[in-house]
Amino acid sequence: MKKKLKGLIITYCYPPYSSPESYVTYKLLNSLSSFCDITLLKPNYNNIKRTKLKNNFHTIDVKVPYLIDYLLNFKRLPIRPDRFIFYYPVFKKKLSKINIKDFDFVMTRSQFHSTHLLGLFLKKNYGIKWLAHFSDPWHKNPVQRSVPIFDALSHHWQNMVLKNTDLNTFPLTNLLNFFDNQISTNIKKKSIIVPHSLVDFKNKKPSKQFVIRYFGKIYAGRKIKNTLIALTNLIKNYDKIKVEFYVDQDFFENYKHFIRNFKEIKFLKYLEFNEYFKILNQSSILILIDIDEVYGNLFFQSKLVDYLQTRRPILHIGRSNTYNKKIITESNGISCLNDPIQIYNSVEHIIGNIEKFKCNTSLINSFTSKNVASNLFKNIKKIVKSR
């Protein structure tokens, strides 16, 4: 029997850490583990309730000092590439106790970008084949404010990472081009697109009550007010409509006074992965609020693939021609401007035609974790064999 390749995966963002990106990594790694032997190195996440999710591979939890967790609670620290750089010495110490030569490759995944500094350390000291995944912009991130001293250092680190990787992966082509334009060497020759992926789950009929739901953060220029106005008016005019927004803790802190004006809408906290899929799958219509600015084409909202899997109508809200908009319209969803009247009319149109809705099955299948992981593994084999 042919021996499987062995890979060491390093990430700071993995369940039970409450972030859409942590679920993206969970889905991909559990599918990738059917092609190679994986060991995952991740934080132990102090003070976060343990997840019920099961992994198909070995995991190593790195014990993080409580002082570092305390520092991470200051979420607006002007540190670049991100505040999770405080993990670096702790993970580096743990890596020194692991026999790196037992592995054929190492993969570092962002968010958060600071995890790639560990890949750079391993590449420099052990010469191991290294692939890095970039989920969002790093240097010149349009949704981050400029911090000159840290920006310069972060830019240097980005260039060092891009020059030393054996393979770079990005969720969409526009993001790859964004990185490529910032460095003198051509990284396209050693870069591929690895989109966010979805997992198969049994589709159930929506709940008897008509439920419109939104899942995810409200940040990076995503404006929510007009959506809430439109949906509030819909609730008033349609007796059986229910609206729920599942958002992160930051939303409740930043918008606690604002949401009091929309008492007809329920605002709920993020759900555990399995519960998230259960509720998601019982939705009637799903909402995706996009960025109106041109830089929106750099972002692929990870929840979108989960939306697709439900085979329910999706409403895209936003002006820019983003990848999110492209995928939703290809899946027979609707897009409208971030305007209360347009949003209201669009949802009303979906309600009136919901029995006729048919999803794009071939598009959905292209995002399955098995297909995405299979393509990624083919490229991993290439870099491992190129020794």
C-alpha positions in Angstrom: 0.0 0.0 0.0 1.4 3.4 -1.0 2.3 5.6 1.9 0.3 8.8 2.3 1.9 12.2 2.4 2.1 13.8 5.8 1.2 17.4 6.3 1.5 19.8 9.3 -1.2 22.4 9.2 -0.9 25.6 11.3 -3.8 28.0 11.9 -4.9 30.4 14.6 -8.5 30.2 13.5 -10.3 26.9 14.0 -13.4 25.7 15.9 -14.3 26.5 18.6 -13.0 29.9 17.7 -16.2 31.7 16.5 -15.5 32.9 13.0 -16.7 31.9 9.5 -13.1 31.4 8.5 -12.6 28.8 11.2 -15.4 26.7 9.6 -13.9 27.2 6.2 -10.7 25.6 7.5 -12.6 22.8 9.3 -14.5 21.8 6.1 -11.4 21.8 3.9 -9.1 19.9 6.3 -11.6 17.2 7.1 -11.9 16.5 3.3 -8.1 16.9 2.7 -7.5 14.3 5.4 -8.9 11.6 3.0 -6.0 12.2 0.7 -3.1 12.7 3.2 -2.2 12.3 6.9 -2.8 15.6 8.7 -1.6 16.9 12.0 -3.2 20.2 13.0 -1.5 22.7 15.3 -3.9 25.2 16.8 -4.4 27.3 20.0 -6.1 25.7 22.9 -8.5 28.7 23.1 -8.8 29.5 26.8 -12.3 30.4 28.1 -14.0 29.2 24.9 -16.5 26.3 25.2 -15.2 23.2 23.6 -16.8 22.3 20.3 -18.7 19.0 19.6 -17.1 18.8 16.1 -15.0 15.7 15.4 -11.9 15.8 13.2 -10.6 13.0 10.9 -7.0 13.7 11.9 -4.6 14.3 14.7 -4.7 17.7 16.5 -2.2 19.4 18.8 -3.5 22.2 21.0 -0.9 24.8 21.9 -1.4 26.1 25.4 -1.6 29.9 25.2 -0.7 31.9 28.4 -3.6 33.8 29.8 -1.7 37.1 29.5 -1.7 36.7 25.7 -5.4 36.0 25.7 -5.9 39.2 27.8 -4.0 41.2 25.2 -6.0 39.7 22.4 -9.2 41.1 24.0 -8.0 44.5 22.9 -9.4 44.1 19.4 -8.4 47.5 18.1 -4.7 47.2 18.8 -2.9 48.9 15.9 -0.6 45.9 15.3 0.0 44.6 11.8 -0.6 42.1 10.3 -2.8 41.3 13.2 -2.9 41.1 17.0 -2.5 37.3 16.9 1.2 37.8 16.3 1.5 37.4 20.1 1.0 33.7 19.4 4.3 33.5 17.5 6.8 32.8 20.3 4.5 30.2 21.9 3.9 28.3 18.7 7.6 28.6 17.7 8.5 27.0 21.1 6.0 24.1 20.5 7.3 23.6 16.9 10.9 23.2 18.3 9.6 20.0 20.2 8.1 18.5 17.0 10.1 16.5 14.6 9.5 18.5 11.4 11.3 16.0 9.3 8.4 13.6 9.9 6.3 15.8 7.6 6.3 16.1 3.8 4.8 19.6 3.8 3.6 22.4 6.0 0.5 24.6 5.4 -0.2 27.9 7.1 -3.7 29.3 6.8 -5.0 32.8 7.3 -6.8 34.4 8.6 -4.8 35.4 10.5 -1.8 36.4 8.4 0.7 36.3 11.3 0.4 32.5 11.1 2.5 32.7 7.9 5.5 33.9 9.9 5.7 30.4 11.4 5.8 28.9 7.9 8.6 31.3 7.1 10.5 30.1 10.3 10.0 26.4 9.3 11.1 27.1 5.7 14.3 28.9 6.7 15.3 26.3 9.4 14.1 23.0 7.9 13.7 23.6 4.2 10.3 21.9 4.3 7.9 22.4 1.4 5.5 25.1 2.4 2.1 26.3 1.1 0.4 29.4 2.5 -3.3 30.3 2.1 -4.3 33.9 2.1 -8.0 34.5 2.9 -8.0 38.4 2.7 -5.7 41.3 1.7 -2.6 41.7 3.9 -0.6 44.8 3.2 -2.8 47.8 2.1 -5.9 46.0 3.3 -8.7 48.5 2.3 -10.7 47.9 5.5 -7.8 48.5 7.9 -6.6 51.9 8.9 -3.0 52.8 8.2 -0.4 52.5 11.0 2.9 53.6 9.3 5.5 51.9 11.4 3.7 48.6 11.7 2.5 48.7 8.0 6.1 49.0 6.8 7.2 46.0 8.9 4.1 44.0 7.9 4.8 44.8 4.2 8.4 43.4 4.7 7.0 40.2 6.2 4.5 39.8 3.4 7.2 40.0 0.8 9.4 37.5 2.7 6.5 35.1 2.9 5.6 35.4 -0.7 9.2 35.0 -1.9 9.8 31.8 0.2 6.6 29.8 -0.2 6.4 26.8 -2.6 2.7 27.3 -3.2 0.3 30.1 -2.5 -3.5 29.6 -2.5 -6.2 32.3 -2.7 -10.0 32.0 -2.6 -10.4 34.2 -5.7 -8.4 35.5 -8.6 -8.8 39.2 -7.8 -7.1 38.6 -4.4 -4.2 36.8 -6.1 -3.8 39.7 -8.5 -3.9 42.1 -5.5 -1.0 40.3 -3.9 0.9 39.9 -7.1 0.8 43.7 -7.8 2.6 44.4 -4.5 5.7 42.3 -5.1 8.5 42.5 -7.8 8.6 38.7 -8.4 5.8 37.0 -10.3 3.9 34.8 -7.7 1.3 33.6 -10.2 3.5 30.8 -11.4 3.3 29.2 -7.9 -0.2 30.2 -7.0 -3.6 28.5 -7.4 -7.2 29.3 -6.6 -8.7 27.3 -3.7 -12.3 28.6 -3.2 -14.2 28.3 0.0 -16.0 24.9 0.1 -19.2 23.4 1.4 -20.1 20.2 3.1 -22.9 17.9 2.2 -25.8 17.8 4.6 -29.3 16.5 4.2 -31.6 19.2 2.9 -34.8 19.5 4.9 -37.9 21.5 4.0 -37.9 25.0 5.4 -39.8 25.5 8.7 -43.6 26.1 8.3 -43.1 29.7 9.2 -41.5 31.8 6.5 -38.1 32.8 7.8 -35.6 35.2 6.3 -32.1 34.9 7.8 -28.7 36.6 7.7 -25.5 35.0 9.1 -22.1 36.7 9.7 -20.3 39.8 10.7 -21.3 43.4 9.8 -18.0 45.1 9.0 -15.7 46.2 6.2 -18.1 48.7 4.7 -21.2 46.5 4.9 -24.1 48.7 5.7 -27.1 47.2 7.4 -29.5 50.0 8.1 -31.4 49.9 4.8 -31.8 46.1 5.0 -33.3 46.4 8.5 -35.7 49.1 7.4 -36.9 47.0 4.4 -37.3 43.8 6.4 -39.2 45.6 9.2 -41.7 46.9 6.7 -42.1 43.4 5.2 -42.8 42.0 8.7 -45.5 44.7 9.2 -47.1 43.9 5.8 -46.9 40.1 5.9 -48.3 38.3 8.9 -46.2 35.1 8.7 -42.7 36.5 8.0 -40.0 36.1 10.6 -36.5 37.7 10.3 -33.4 36.6 12.2 -29.8 38.0 12.1 -27.1 35.7 13.5 -24.1 38.0 14.3 -20.9 38.1 16.3 -20.4 39.6 19.8 -18.8 42.7 18.3 -22.1 43.5 16.6 -24.0 43.6 19.9 -21.4 45.9 21.4 -21.2 48.2 18.5 -24.9 48.4 17.6 -26.6 47.9 20.9 -28.4 51.3 20.7 -29.0 51.1 17.0 -30.9 47.7 17.0 -33.4 48.9 19.6 -35.1 50.7 16.7 -35.8 47.3 15.0 -37.6 45.3 17.6 -39.5 43.2 15.0 -36.2 41.6 14.0 -34.4 39.0 16.2 -30.6 39.5 16.7 -28.9 36.3 17.8 -25.4 35.2 18.6 -23.3 32.9 16.4 -24.2 29.2 16.6 -22.1 26.1 17.0 -21.3 24.6 13.6 -23.8 21.8 13.7 -26.6 24.0 15.0 -25.7 26.6 12.5 -26.3 24.2 9.6 -29.5 23.0 11.1 -30.9 26.6 11.4 -29.4 27.6 8.0 -31.1 24.7 6.3 -34.5 25.6 7.7 -34.4 29.1 6.2 -36.8 30.3 3.5 -34.6 33.2 2.1 -31.0 34.0 2.9 -29.5 37.5 2.8 -26.0 38.5 1.9 -25.0 42.1 2.4 -22.0 43.1 0.3 -19.5 46.0 0.1 -20.6 48.9 -2.2 -17.0 50.0 -2.8 -14.9 48.7 -5.6 -12.5 46.9 -3.2 -15.4 44.5 -2.5 -14.1 42.4 -5.4 -11.2 41.3 -3.1 -13.5 39.4 -0.7 -15.3 36.1 -1.1 -17.8 35.8 1.8 -17.3 32.3 3.2 -20.9 31.9 4.3 -22.0 32.1 0.7 -21.0 28.5 -0.1 -23.1 27.4 2.9 -26.0 29.4 1.6 -25.6 27.6 -1.8 -25.8 24.2 -0.1 -29.3 24.9 1.3 -30.6 25.3 -2.3 -32.7 28.2 -1.1 -33.1 31.6 -2.8 -30.4 34.1 -1.9 -30.7 37.9 -2.0 -27.5 39.8 -2.7 -27.4 43.4 -1.5 -24.8 45.8 -2.9 -23.7 47.9 -5.9 -20.2 46.5 -6.7 -19.7 43.6 -9.2 -18.2 41.3 -6.6 -17.5 37.6 -6.8 -20.3 37.1 -4.3 -22.8 38.8 -6.6 -21.6 36.7 -9.6 -22.1 33.4 -7.7 -25.5 34.4 -6.4 -26.9 35.4 -9.7 -25.4 32.3 -11.4 -27.3 30.3 -8.7 -30.6 32.0 -9.8 -30.6 34.4 -6.9 -31.3 38.1 -7.1 -29.1 41.2 -6.6 -30.3 44.7 -5.7 -28.8 48.0 -4.5 -28.6 48.8 -0.8 -31.8 50.8 -0.9 -34.9 50.1 1.3 -37.3 50.1 -1.6 -35.2 47.9 -3.8 -34.6 45.5 -1.0 -38.3 45.4 -0.1 -39.3 44.8 -3.7 -36.7 42.1 -4.3 -37.7 40.1 -1.2 -41.3 40.5 -2.2 -40.5 39.2 -5.7 -38.7 36.2 -4.3 -41.7 35.4 -2.0 -44.0 35.6 -4.9 -41.9 33.2 -7.0 -40.5 30.9 -4.4 -42.3 27.8 -5.6 -40.7 28.3 -9.1 -37.1 28.6 -7.7 -34.5 26.2 -9.0 -30.9 26.3 -7.8 -27.9 25.7 -10.0 -26.8 22.2 -9.0 -23.7 22.1 -11.1 -22.5 25.3 -9.6 -23.1 24.0 -6.1 -21.2 20.8 -6.8 -18.1 22.7 -8.0 -17.7 24.0 -4.4 -18.0 20.7 -2.5 -15.1 20.2 -0.1 -14.2 16.9 -1.7 -13.7 18.5 -5.1 -11.8 21.5 -3.7 -9.6 19.3 -1.5 -8.9 16.9 -4.4 -7.6 19.8 -6.5 -5.5 21.2 -3.7 -3.9 17.8 -3.0 -2.9 17.4 -6.7 -0.9 20.6 -6.3 0.5 19.6 -3.0 1.9 16.4 -4.6 3.5 18.5 -7.3 5.5 20.6 -4.9 6.5 17.6 -2.7 7.8 15.7 -5.7 9.7 18.7 -7.0 12.5 18.1 -4.5 
